[in-house]
Amino acid sequence: MPLLPSISAREVAEGLYGATRLARGDSNGIHFFGDTPEAFWKSFWAAAIAAPAYALLIILEPRGEHVTSGPLRIILIECVAYVIAWAAFPLAMHYVAEFIDREEQYIRYICASNWASVLQVTLYLFITAIVALDILPNALAVIMSLAAYAAIFAYQWWVARVGLELGRGGAVGIVILDLGISLILNGIVSAML
């Protein structure tokens, strides 16, 4: 039995289209995501789709000069961290959704969040590539990076708000949870390298 159920090109297109509609502020984009266990598991194909862009991000934006590990160790740690990152937030959200009485919205929200991640990684790769190519003055590159982060956080907030049917504050809490998990994981990875 495969790790994930197979997914058709049409299902990928629908997931990315729904994520794009949400990115444009259209709350009807949420209707392009399923609310079945099968749709939940298929949405993790987004991790495979985003993986090449993430790998380019690692190449363009290395973790720093303190890295003493060899290339094989770096690749293994980054690969394991990537998988954990894709599993940690949905796992945490399972319990949060129970706690805030949003079990019915949980699957559709995770589907939307997973497909939205493809757009987020793509935007961040674009900005990182522009910065790495050093074609802009430093001040403008910093402004673009900050604007990209702001756009990503606003997008995550909107996906949480629409997907979980939350108020503004509740959606902020979900974004903070996601950010916290990412920061912890990045700290662990940096320490291991």
Secondary structure, DSSP 4 states (H G I P E B T S, - for coil): --SS----HHHHHHHHHHHHHHHTT-GGGGGGS--SHHHHHHTTHHHHHHHHHHHHHHHHS-S-TT----HHHHHHHHHHHHHHHHHHHHHHHHHHHHHTT-HHHHHHHHHHHHHHHHHHHHHHHHHHHHHHTT-S-HHHHHHHHHHHHHHHHHHHHHHHHHHHT--HHHHHHHHHHHHHHHHHHHHHHHHH-
